[in-house]
Amino acid sequence: MTTQLSSLEAQLTALQTEACEAIAQVASLDDLEQLRIKYLGKKGSLSQVLGSMGKLSAAERPRIGALANDVKEALQTSLEQKKAALALQESEARFRAMFDSAAIGIGIMGLDRKLTDANPALCKIFDRTRDELIGLNAAEVTYPDDNLESTKIFAEVATGQRDSFESDRRYIRRNGEIFWAHVTMSSVRGSDGKPLYLVGMVIDIDEQKRLQEHIRESEARFRAMFDSAAIGIGMMDLNRHVIRGNLQARGLLGYTDE
């Protein structure tokens, strides 16, 4: 083995070690691309080392060529693995930013119906800390009368029979207060198509529900007064067409309901 051959082999080995260590430490996709250019680009370190192959004998060149290919493949593999890892980190960071700052409650739930994560908005809705919610079974905060249907639908999503569901149902805050919420639950599936966990979004609609109930009660009171009044009462539209009349009004005017 000539000194030149030994030197090139040592350079390639050192290059691989240096590059792999740099790749392992890189923290962004942009920096990773710079490393790819530095080591594997047209004017990169690998090309520079191979530029010295002209000094080798014809018998020595295949050996260095094979080693160089091994180094190149190793670096490309390291780059791709790191790229995938960084892309995943960035994706998780974006999700975490959205998760933490969302105005609606978001929870992550295992297939056992226990919470594994909860954002600040969900904690506020249930008046519980994140640590108090994590590990909690949804049945513990669901109003008993709504829990049977909730359990049935959850099982359908958890077993893959359906992808998602949404509904209005009642829950219980830490102080025992019962409130209404609109819930959307979706499953996240693995590469095999089976559900891994569920993501739930919760909107507190208690005030809306109370307002709707007040409106219904108000309309019921008006209807009772309208229908039972001792005097005739009628309603017209802006074109003076009669649109409704109570029993007394119909009797006075000789009209039927029709």
C-alpha positions in Angstrom: 0.0 0.0 0.0 1.4 3.4 -1.0 1.6 6.4 1.3 -0.8 8.2 -1.0 -3.4 5.4 -0.8 -3.1 5.3 3.0 -3.5 9.1 3.2 -6.7 9.1 1.0 -8.2 6.3 3.0 -7.5 8.1 6.3 -8.9 11.4 4.8 -12.1 9.6 3.7 -12.5 7.9 7.1 -12.0 11.2 8.9 -14.4 13.0 6.6 -17.1 10.5 7.3 -16.6 10.8 11.1 -16.5 14.6 10.9 -19.6 14.9 8.7 -21.7 12.4 10.7 -20.9 14.3 13.9 -21.8 17.6 12.3 -25.1 16.2 10.9 -26.0 14.8 14.3 -25.6 18.2 15.9 -27.3 20.4 13.3 -30.6 22.0 14.4 -32.4 23.2 11.3 -33.2 22.1 7.8 -31.3 25.1 6.3 -28.2 24.3 8.2 -28.5 20.6 7.1 -28.6 21.7 3.5 -25.4 23.7 4.0 -23.7 20.6 5.4 -24.9 18.6 2.3 -23.2 21.2 0.1 -20.1 21.3 2.3 -19.5 17.6 2.2 -21.3 16.3 -1.0 -21.5 19.3 -3.2 -19.6 19.7 -6.5 -16.8 21.5 -4.7 -17.4 19.8 -1.4 -15.0 17.9 0.8 -15.6 14.5 -0.8 -14.9 15.9 -4.2 -11.7 17.5 -3.0 -10.5 14.3 -1.6 -11.3 12.4 -4.7 -9.4 15.0 -6.7 -6.2 13.4 -5.5 -7.0 10.0 -7.0 -5.0 11.0 -10.1 -1.9 10.4 -8.1 -2.9 6.7 -7.5 -2.0 3.8 -9.6 -4.7 2.1 -11.8 -4.8 -0.8 -9.3 -5.4 1.5 -6.3 -8.1 3.7 -7.7 -11.0 1.1 -7.5 -10.2 0.6 -3.8 -10.5 4.4 -3.1 -13.5 4.6 -5.4 -15.4 1.9 -3.5 -14.5 3.5 -0.1 -15.6 6.9 -1.4 -19.0 5.4 -2.5 -19.4 3.9 0.9 -18.7 7.2 2.6 -21.1 9.0 0.2 -23.9 6.5 0.9 -23.3 6.8 4.6 -23.5 10.6 4.5 -26.6 10.5 2.3 -28.3 8.1 4.7 -27.3 10.3 7.7 -28.6 13.4 5.9 -31.9 11.8 5.0 -32.5 10.5 8.5 -31.6 13.8 10.1 -33.9 15.6 7.6 -36.8 13.4 8.5 -36.1 14.0 12.2 -35.9 17.8 11.8 -39.0 17.8 9.7 -40.8 15.9 12.4 -39.6 18.3 15.1 -40.7 21.3 13.1 -44.1 19.7 12.5 -44.5 19.0 16.2 -43.4 22.5 17.1 -46.0 24.0 14.8 -48.7 21.7 16.3 -47.6 22.6 19.8 -47.7 26.3 19.0 -51.3 25.9 17.6 -52.2 23.6 20.5 -51.1 25.9 23.2 -52.5 29.1 21.7 -55.8 27.9 20.4 -58.9 29.7 21.6 -60.8 26.4 21.8 -60.1 23.5 24.1 -58.0 20.7 22.6 -57.3 17.4 24.2 -55.4 14.3 23.2 -57.0 11.0 24.3 -55.8 7.5 24.3 -57.8 4.5 23.1 -58.6 3.8 26.8 -60.5 7.2 26.9 -57.9 8.8 29.2 -56.5 12.2 28.4 -52.8 12.3 27.6 -52.5 16.0 27.0 -54.7 19.2 27.3 -54.2 22.7 26.1 -54.7 25.8 28.3 -58.1 26.5 26.8 -59.4 23.0 27.8 -58.0 23.5 31.3 -59.9 26.7 31.6 -63.1 25.2 30.3 -63.0 22.4 32.9 -61.5 24.6 35.6 -58.7 22.1 36.1 -54.9 22.2 35.7 -53.2 20.2 33.0 -51.8 17.7 35.5 -55.4 17.2 36.9 -56.8 16.5 33.4 -54.0 14.2 32.2 -54.8 10.6 33.1 -58.5 11.5 33.7 -61.1 9.2 32.1 -63.6 11.2 30.1 -66.4 9.5 31.9 -65.3 11.3 35.1 -66.1 14.7 33.7 -69.1 13.7 31.5 -72.6 14.3 32.8 -74.0 10.9 33.7 -77.1 11.1 31.5 -74.9 11.8 28.5 -72.1 9.3 29.3 -73.8 6.2 27.9 -74.1 7.6 24.4 -70.7 9.2 24.6 -69.1 5.9 25.5 -70.8 4.1 22.6 -69.7 6.7 20.0 -66.1 6.9 21.5 -65.8 3.1 21.1 -66.8 3.3 17.5 -64.1 5.8 16.8 -61.5 4.0 18.9 -62.1 0.7 17.1 -62.0 2.4 13.6 -65.7 2.0 12.8 -65.9 5.7 12.2 -63.3 8.4 11.8 -64.9 11.2 13.8 -68.0 12.5 15.5 -69.4 15.8 16.8 -72.2 16.5 19.2 -73.4 18.8 22.0 -73.3 17.2 25.4 -73.0 18.2 29.1 -69.9 18.0 31.2 -68.9 18.8 34.8 -66.4 21.4 36.0 -64.3 20.8 39.1 -66.7 22.7 41.3 -69.6 20.4 40.2 -71.1 22.9 37.8 -72.8 21.3 34.8 -72.2 23.0 31.4 -72.9 22.4 27.8 -70.1 22.0 25.2 -69.8 21.2 21.5 -67.4 18.4 21.0 -65.6 17.2 17.8 -63.5 14.1 18.1 -61.3 12.6 15.4 -59.0 9.6 15.3 -55.4 9.7 14.2 -54.4 6.5 12.4 -51.1 4.8 12.0 -49.5 3.5 8.8 -51.5 0.3 9.2 -54.8 2.3 9.2 -55.6 1.5 12.9 -56.4 4.3 15.3 -53.5 5.4 17.5 -55.2 8.1 19.5 -58.0 10.7 19.3 -57.9 14.5 19.1 -60.8 16.3 20.6 -61.9 19.9 20.2 -64.2 21.4 22.8 -66.2 24.7 22.7 -68.0 25.9 25.7 -71.6 26.7 24.5 -73.2 26.9 27.9 -74.2 30.5 27.5 -75.6 29.9 24.1 -77.6 26.9 25.3 -79.0 29.0 28.2 -79.9 31.8 25.9 -81.7 29.3 23.6 -83.6 28.0 26.6 -84.6 31.5 27.7 -85.9 32.1 24.2 -87.9 28.9 24.2 -89.3 29.8 27.6 -90.2 33.3 26.4 -91.9 32.0 23.3 -93.8 29.4 25.4 -95.0 32.2 27.7 -96.0 34.4 24.8 -97.9 31.4 23.1 -99.7 30.6 26.4 -100.7 34.3 26.8 -101.6 34.7 23.1 -103.8 31.5 23.0 -105.6 32.0 26.3 -106.2 35.7 26.2 -109.9 36.7 26.8 -109.7 39.3 24.1 -109.0 38.9 20.4 -105.4 39.2 19.4 -104.1 39.1 15.8 -100.8 39.6 14.1 -100.2 41.1 10.6 -97.2 41.4 8.4 -96.1 44.8 6.9 -98.5 44.3 4.0 -101.4 44.1 6.4 -101.9 40.3 5.8 -103.1 38.5 8.9 -100.5 35.8 9.8 -101.9 34.7 13.1 -104.9 35.1 15.3 -105.8 33.7 18.7 -109.0 31.7 19.5 -110.9 34.8 20.5 -110.0 36.7 17.4 -111.0 33.8 15.1 -114.3 33.5 17.0 -115.1 37.2 16.7 -114.2 37.3 13.0 -115.7 34.0 12.1 -112.5 32.5 10.8 -111.0 29.0 11.3 -107.3 28.3 11.8 -107.0 27.9 8.0 
